[in-house]
Amino acid sequence: MTATIPILIHTYLFTLGAVLGSFFNVVGLRVPEGQSIVHPRSACPNCHHTLTPKELIPIFSFMFQRGACSNCRKRISPIYPFMELVTALLFAAAPLVIGWSPELLVAFTLVSLCSIIIVSDVRYMIIPDNVLLFFLPLFVAERVFIPLDPWWDPLAGLLLGAFIPFVIILASRGGMGAGDMKLLGVLGIALGWKLVLLAFFLSTLYGTAAGLAGMAFGKVKKGKPFPFGPFIVLGALTAYFYGEILIHWYVSSFFVL
């Protein structure tokens, strides 16, 4: 009986993450358009068929409907089930990495922000200020009650996370967007200065690799902008969950006295 409790807890977290991931899809798609996240009800963007409860089951509705609207058979974007699944997996896996501690609240908040940003930036190439302004006080409050060591680390993370992109924007005259700068600043509160530096480095690495691969396959044109938010998100999540391990590995591998 005792052995089944962790399974039930992780199953619950997976389900919660999938449901929230579905909601985050709505937020990421509607907020940049200035639309309400409550009304109207979700509908097919092609035929405007209002989705029924069985068509709103995270992940599984996409599978049951074979990736198409049940009414007009227009293909459904795979980003919806993808984000539901990713959010669900991250919610379920977070305790395995972080442990059962108050820090889990920060982890869930971080995953939530990242899920919304991916959807909005991929769809519109916009990182909404309203979303960042919602999560900013949440991270501040969490770091007051779940502090980093030293206590000023979140403040340093905020300043450094925003400063580096700001310098790049000035130097490149638009090589990065202001939304990327604000996002890294907000993420810096959760990560602290060391991990936000690592997050920026990793996001640049991921973005460069994806850009080169995209150009090799003809999906990305040289000089044409593409959304960088998802790579910042990927870098931030990697740094948050595995940053200390990566930093320790790097220092021990290249700075052995």
C-alpha positions in Angstrom: 0.0 0.0 0.0 2.8 2.4 0.9 4.6 1.7 -2.4 1.6 2.9 -4.3 1.4 6.3 -2.7 4.3 7.8 -4.7 2.8 6.5 -7.9 -0.5 8.0 -7.0 1.1 11.4 -6.2 3.1 11.5 -9.4 0.0 10.4 -11.4 -1.9 13.3 -9.8 0.9 15.7 -10.6 1.0 14.5 -14.2 -2.8 15.0 -14.5 -2.6 18.4 -12.9 0.2 19.4 -15.3 -1.8 18.2 -18.3 -4.9 20.2 -17.3 -2.9 23.3 -16.5 -0.9 22.8 -19.8 -4.2 22.9 -21.6 -5.1 26.2 -19.8 -1.7 27.6 -20.5 -2.3 27.0 -24.2 -5.4 29.2 -24.0 -3.4 31.9 -22.1 -0.5 31.9 -24.5 -2.9 32.2 -27.5 -5.4 34.7 -26.1 -3.4 37.2 -24.0 -1.2 38.5 -26.9 -4.4 39.2 -28.8 -6.0 41.0 -25.9 -8.7 38.4 -25.5 -10.3 37.1 -22.3 -8.9 33.8 -21.1 -12.4 32.9 -19.7 -14.8 33.8 -22.5 -15.7 32.6 -25.1 -15.4 28.9 -24.7 -12.7 27.1 -26.7 -13.6 26.5 -30.3 -12.1 25.3 -33.6 -10.3 28.3 -35.2 -11.4 27.2 -38.7 -15.2 26.3 -38.4 -15.7 27.9 -34.9 -17.3 24.7 -33.6 -17.5 25.0 -29.8 -15.5 22.2 -28.3 -17.4 19.7 -26.1 -16.1 18.3 -22.9 -14.8 15.1 -24.6 -12.9 17.3 -27.0 -11.2 19.1 -24.2 -9.5 16.2 -22.5 -5.8 17.1 -22.4 -3.5 15.0 -24.7 -6.1 12.3 -25.3 -8.7 14.3 -27.2 -6.0 15.0 -29.9 -5.3 11.3 -30.1 -9.0 10.2 -30.2 -9.7 12.8 -32.9 -6.6 11.8 -34.9 -5.3 15.3 -34.8 -8.2 16.9 -36.5 -11.4 18.9 -35.6 -14.3 16.5 -35.2 -16.6 18.9 -37.1 -14.6 20.2 -40.1 -11.6 17.8 -40.0 -9.2 20.6 -40.2 -5.8 19.6 -38.7 -5.2 20.7 -35.1 -1.8 22.2 -34.3 0.4 19.6 -32.5 1.6 22.4 -30.2 -1.5 21.9 -28.1 -1.0 18.3 -27.0 2.8 18.8 -27.0 2.6 21.5 -24.4 0.1 19.6 -22.4 2.4 16.6 -22.3 5.5 18.6 -21.6 3.9 20.4 -18.7 2.5 17.2 -17.3 5.9 15.5 -17.5 7.6 18.4 -15.8 5.1 18.6 -13.0 5.4 14.9 -12.4 9.2 14.9 -12.6 9.9 18.0 -10.6 9.8 16.3 -7.1 12.3 13.6 -8.4 14.8 16.4 -9.1 14.0 19.0 -6.5 12.8 16.7 -3.7 9.7 17.2 -1.5 10.4 20.7 -0.3 8.9 24.2 -0.5 11.1 24.8 -3.5 8.6 22.7 -5.5 6.3 25.7 -5.5 9.0 27.7 -7.3 9.5 24.9 -9.7 5.8 24.6 -10.6 5.5 28.4 -11.0 8.6 28.4 -13.3 7.2 25.6 -15.4 3.9 27.4 -15.7 5.5 30.6 -16.9 7.7 28.7 -19.4 4.7 26.9 -20.9 2.8 30.1 -21.6 5.9 31.8 -23.1 6.6 29.0 -25.5 3.0 29.1 -26.9 2.8 32.8 -27.2 6.3 33.3 -28.7 6.0 30.4 -31.2 2.5 31.6 -32.3 3.0 35.4 -32.3 6.7 36.0 -31.7 5.5 38.0 -28.6 6.4 37.6 -24.9 3.4 39.3 -23.3 4.1 42.0 -20.7 0.8 41.0 -18.9 2.1 37.5 -18.4 5.4 38.6 -17.0 3.8 41.2 -14.7 1.6 38.4 -13.3 4.5 36.1 -12.6 6.9 38.8 -11.3 5.2 39.3 -7.9 4.7 35.5 -7.6 8.5 34.9 -7.9 9.3 37.8 -5.6 6.9 36.5 -2.9 8.2 32.9 -3.3 11.8 34.1 -2.9 10.9 36.0 0.2 9.4 32.9 1.9 11.6 30.4 0.0 14.9 32.3 -0.1 18.1 31.6 -2.0 21.5 31.8 -0.3 22.6 34.6 -0.1 19.4 36.5 0.3 20.3 39.1 -2.4 20.8 36.4 -5.1 17.3 36.9 -6.6 17.8 40.6 -6.9 21.2 40.1 -8.5 19.6 37.6 -10.9 16.9 40.1 -11.9 19.5 42.8 -12.6 21.9 40.6 -14.4 19.2 38.7 -16.3 17.9 42.0 -17.7 21.3 43.7 -18.1 23.0 41.2 -20.5 20.2 41.2 -23.1 20.0 45.0 -22.7 23.6 45.3 -23.7 23.1 43.0 -26.6 20.1 45.0 -27.8 22.1 48.2 -27.7 25.2 46.7 -29.3 23.3 44.8 -32.1 20.6 47.4 -32.5 17.8 44.9 -32.1 19.6 41.5 -32.1 17.3 40.5 -29.2 13.8 41.7 -28.4 12.8 43.7 -25.3 10.5 40.8 -24.4 13.6 38.5 -24.1 15.2 41.0 -21.8 12.2 41.2 -19.6 11.7 37.5 -19.5 15.3 36.8 -18.4 15.0 39.5 -15.7 11.9 37.8 -14.3 13.6 34.4 -14.6 16.6 35.7 -12.7 14.5 36.2 -9.6 13.8 32.5 -9.5 17.2 31.3 -10.6 19.6 33.7 -9.0 22.6 35.3 -10.7 24.7 32.2 -11.4 21.9 30.1 -12.8 20.5 33.0 -14.9 24.0 33.4 -16.5 24.0 29.7 -17.2 20.4 29.9 -18.6 21.5 32.7 -21.0 24.5 30.7 -22.1 22.5 27.6 -22.7 19.7 29.5 -24.5 22.3 31.0 -26.9 23.7 27.5 -27.4 20.3 25.9 -28.0 19.2 28.8 -30.3 22.4 28.7 -32.4 22.1 24.9 -32.8 18.5 25.2 -33.8 19.2 28.1 -36.2 22.0 26.3 -37.9 19.9 23.1 -38.2 17.0 25.1 -39.5 19.1 26.8 -42.2 20.6 23.4 -43.2 17.1 22.0 -43.8 15.8 25.2 -45.4 13.4 26.0 -42.6 15.1 29.1 -41.4 16.4 31.9 -43.7 19.6 33.7 -42.8 18.8 37.1 -41.3 15.2 36.3 -40.8 14.1 36.5 -37.1 12.7 33.5 -35.3 11.3 33.2 -31.8 14.0 33.0 -29.2 11.7 32.7 -26.1 11.5 28.9 -26.3 15.3 28.7 -26.2 15.4 31.0 -23.2 12.8 28.8 -21.5 14.7 25.6 -22.4 17.9 27.2 -21.0 16.2 28.3 -17.8 14.6 24.9 -17.1 18.0 23.2 -17.7 19.7 25.6 -15.5 17.1 25.4 -12.7 16.9 21.6 -12.5 20.5 20.7 -13.4 22.5 24.0 -13.2 24.4 23.2 -10.0 25.5 19.8 -11.5 26.6 21.4 -14.7 28.5 24.1 -13.0 30.2 21.6 -10.7 31.1 19.4 -13.7 32.5 22.4 -15.6 34.6 23.8 -12.7 36.0 20.3 -11.8 36.7 19.4 -15.4 38.4 22.6 -16.5 39.7 24.3 -13.4 41.4 21.5 -11.5 44.4 22.9 -9.6 
